[in-house]
Amino acid sequence: MPILRASTQFLRTLSSFKASATNLSFGQPTIRTMASAVSKRLEGKTILITGASSGIGRATAVEFAKTAPKNLKIILTARRLDTLKEIAATINKEVGEGVKVLPVKLDVSNAAEVREFLKGLPEEWREIDVLVNNAGMVKGTAKAPEILEEDINIMMSTNVTGLINITQAVLPAMMKKPDGGKGDIINIGSIAGREPYAGGSIYCATKAAVRAFTDSLRRDLIASRVRVIEIDPGAVETEFSLVRFGGDKAKADAVYTGFEPLTPEDIAEHVVYCAGRRENVVIADSLIFPNQQAGSAPAIHKK
Ligand SMILES: NC(=O)c1ccc[n+]([C@@H]2O[C@H](COP(=O)([O-])OP(=O)(O)OC[C@H]3O[C@@H](n4cnc5c(N)ncnc54)[C@H](OP(=O)(O)O)[C@@H]3O)[C@@H](O)[C@H]2O)c1
C-alpha cells in the first residue's frame, strides 16, 4: 500500500509539472525557463534609471527592454537629454512599442531638481517599481591636500546626496503599496567602496557612503517588501575614465589596457537578474570583477 500511495503522489506531481510547463491558452507546450519567468515578473513595471545616457545605465535600459518587451515603462534620466532621446529611439526600433520610454533631463546633484522631478512626470509614470541608482562619476586622481574643492563637491553631490535624494523622492509611492510597501532600489556602488585606493580618496569615500546608506536602508525597510540591492562592479569600460581624465582619451584607454575589463552589458544583465528574482528573493549585495581583477590597486610602497 505505501508503494501505491507513493506512485499516486508521483503521478500527481508529474501532472502538475506538465500543467505549469504548458501554455494552455495557446495549446503549445512552452517550458518555463529562467528567462521567461524574469520577463513575466517584470511585465507592467515602471523602471527609473539615473545616468542612463552612457555606460552601465544605457546598457541597463536596453537589457530591461529586451527582457520584457511586451509591456514595460522605462524612464531614462541624465543631464544629456539629446543622448537620452537617441537611446529611447534605438530601444523602440529594436524592441517595438511594447516598451514605453520616457527620456527626462535630471541632474541628480541638484537637490531642487530632484525634488520637483516626480511632480513633473505624467501621472501614469509616477509609481516607480524599480529604481536603478546608477548616476555617478569620478574626477581626477589628486591626493590630499591637492584635491580641488569643486571636484570634492561634485563627486559628493552626485554619488552620495544625489543618490539619497532620488531614493527619498521615489520611496513614498513604493511605501503606499500593500504589505508595507513594495519595489526595488538597486544601487550601483563599486569595489572602490570596499577597498579604497591611492588617488581615489573622494570617489572611494562616496562609494563607501553608498554602501553604508544601502545597508541602513535595507534595515530601515525590513518590515516592507521593498528590496534594497547593491551591485559593486570592478573595472568596466565606459565613459567613466574619460570623465575622470577630463576627456583625455589616451589616459582613459590606458586604464583598460593589458587586461579585459567588464562591459556595461555584463553589469546590466546582473541588474535585470536582481530585479527579476521572485519577490521573496533579495540579491542584497554583489561584487562583480572581470576575470583578471581581484581587488583595487595594490598598496605596498617599495623603496
Ligand atoms: N566604469 C567602472 O569601472 C565602474 C566601476 C564601478 C562602479 N561604477 C559606477 O557605475 C555607475 C555608472 O558609471 P559608468 O561606468 O557607466 O560611467 P559613464 O559611462 O560615465 O556613465 C555615467 C552616467 O552618469 C550620468 N551622470 C553623471 N553625473 C550626473 C548627474 N549629476 N546627474 C545625472 N546623471 C549624471 C552620466 O550622464 P550625463 O553626463 O548625461 O549626466 C552618465 O549617463 C557610476 O555610479 C560609477 O561610479 C563604474
The ligand as an ORCA input file, in Angstrom:
! r2SCAN-3c Opt
* xyz 0 1
  N      33.179     52.060    -15.068
  C      33.648     51.481    -13.988
  O      34.754     50.906    -13.968
  C      32.809     51.470    -12.724
  C      33.208     50.628    -11.687
  C      32.462     50.598    -10.524
  C      31.356     51.390    -10.404
  N      30.981     52.212    -11.420
  C      29.801     53.053    -11.215
  O      28.865     52.776    -12.241
  C      27.999     53.890    -12.415
  C      27.865     54.204    -13.897
  O      29.121     54.601    -14.399
  P      29.642     54.206    -15.852
  O      30.846     53.398    -15.666
  O      28.549     53.690    -16.683
  O      30.165     55.640    -16.350
  P      29.667     56.608    -17.505
  O      29.694     55.905    -18.811
  O      30.492     57.836    -17.356
  O      28.156     56.920    -17.105
  C      27.835     57.734    -16.015
  C      26.404     58.214    -16.169
  O      26.092     59.040    -15.048
  C      25.486     60.226    -15.527
  N      25.714     61.342    -14.630
  C      26.888     61.855    -14.195
  N      26.662     62.892    -13.394
  C      25.308     63.039    -13.318
  C      24.445     63.936    -12.646
  N      24.921     64.929    -11.875
  N      23.120     63.801    -12.796
  C      22.630     62.805    -13.557
  N      23.380     61.920    -14.226
  C      24.708     62.052    -14.099
  C      26.088     60.456    -16.910
  O      25.177     61.186    -17.736
  P      25.239     62.737    -18.095
  O      26.686     63.091    -18.259
  O      24.448     62.823    -19.360
  O      24.572     63.427    -16.960
  C      26.185     59.032    -17.413
  O      24.970     58.643    -18.007
  C      28.604     55.018    -11.584
  O      27.897     55.130    -10.365
  C      30.028     54.534    -11.325
  O      30.558     55.089    -10.144
  C      31.691     52.268    -12.577
*
